[in-house]
Amino acid sequence: FAHLTLDDAELDTYERLYAVLAPDVVRPDLVVYLRAGVRVLRERIGRRGRPVERRIAGPYLEEVVRAYDEFFFRWDQGPLLVVDTDRFDPIHDDRHFEDLVQRIDAMDRGGVEYYVPLA
């Protein structure tokens, strides 16, 4: 994501700072990637109605989604659960949240796993 938002000088500073700080960062027990497609993200942005978000250009949003997908495709820093959130709505359907919690509890935490919510 930094490659999309920082200019060359800022990216260089970021990478040097990261190299210094990264060894001291505590690794999480589990990373959960809440993934959504561009169409769904645009719908959610529209529903929220935040003016600053509505100005996000479609091509930029596509780049952000692609960058996160690529980042997590290469993830090797610990257990990862990729959650397809296109149909995931824990705000309006408690079963979705409960099912996700059960899925997390059942994970073997040995690599990458995928979760597609209840229909």
C-alpha positions in Angstrom: 0.0 0.0 0.0 2.9 2.4 0.7 4.0 2.0 -2.9 0.6 3.5 -4.0 0.6 6.5 -1.7 4.2 7.6 -1.1 6.5 9.4 -3.4 10.1 8.0 -3.9 11.7 10.0 -1.1 8.9 9.1 1.3 9.0 5.5 0.3 12.8 5.4 0.9 12.3 6.9 4.4 9.5 4.5 5.1 11.6 1.5 4.0 14.6 2.6 6.1 12.5 3.1 9.2 10.8 -0.2 8.6 14.1 -2.0 8.4 15.1 -0.5 11.8 11.8 -1.2 13.6 10.6 -4.5 12.1 12.9 -6.8 14.1 11.2 -5.5 17.3 7.6 -5.9 16.2 5.7 -8.6 18.0 4.2 -11.0 15.5 0.4 -11.5 15.8 -1.1 -14.9 16.7 -3.4 -14.5 13.7 -4.0 -12.0 10.9 -7.5 -11.7 9.5 -7.7 -10.1 6.1 -11.2 -8.8 5.5 -11.3 -8.9 1.7 -14.0 -7.2 -0.4 -14.3 -6.7 -4.1 -14.2 -3.2 -5.7 -17.9 -3.3 -6.5 -18.8 -4.1 -2.9 -16.4 -1.5 -1.6 -18.0 1.2 -3.8 -21.5 0.2 -2.5 -20.3 0.4 1.1 -18.6 3.8 0.5 -21.9 5.0 -1.0 -24.0 3.8 1.9 -21.6 5.5 4.4 -22.0 8.8 2.7 -18.6 10.2 3.7 -17.7 12.9 1.2 -14.0 12.3 1.4 -14.5 8.6 0.6 -16.8 9.4 -2.4 -13.9 11.1 -4.1 -11.9 7.9 -4.2 -11.4 7.2 -7.9 -12.4 3.8 -9.2 -9.0 3.0 -10.7 -7.3 3.9 -7.4 -9.6 1.7 -5.4 -8.8 -1.2 -7.8 -5.1 -0.6 -7.3 -5.6 -0.6 -3.5 -7.5 -3.9 -3.6 -4.9 -5.4 -5.9 -2.1 -4.2 -3.7 -3.6 -5.8 -0.6 -4.4 -9.0 -2.5 -0.7 -9.2 -3.6 0.5 -8.4 -0.1 -1.5 -11.2 1.5 -0.8 -13.6 -1.3 2.8 -13.4 -0.3 2.1 -13.4 3.5 4.5 -15.7 5.4 4.7 -14.0 8.8 2.2 -16.2 10.6 -1.3 -17.6 10.4 -3.6 -15.8 8.0 -7.4 -16.1 7.6 -8.7 -14.5 4.4 -12.4 -13.6 4.9 -14.6 -13.0 1.9 -16.6 -10.0 3.1 -18.6 -9.5 -0.1 -21.6 -11.3 1.7 -20.3 -10.9 5.2 -22.7 -8.7 7.3 -22.1 -9.2 11.1 -23.9 -5.9 11.8 -27.2 -7.1 10.5 -26.8 -10.9 10.9 -25.4 -12.2 14.2 -25.0 -15.6 12.7 -22.2 -14.3 10.4 -20.1 -13.1 13.4 -20.8 -16.2 15.4 -19.8 -18.4 12.4 -16.6 -16.4 11.9 -15.6 -16.8 15.6 -16.2 -20.6 15.4 -14.1 -20.7 12.3 -11.3 -18.9 14.0 -11.5 -21.2 17.0 -11.3 -24.2 14.8 -8.3 -23.1 12.8 -5.1 -25.1 13.1 -3.1 -21.8 12.8 -0.5 -23.3 10.5 -0.7 -21.2 7.4 -3.3 -19.6 5.2 -7.0 -20.5 5.4 -10.0 -19.0 3.7 -13.5 -18.3 5.0 -16.6 -17.8 3.0 -19.5 -16.6 5.1 -22.9 -18.4 5.5 -25.2 -17.7 2.6 
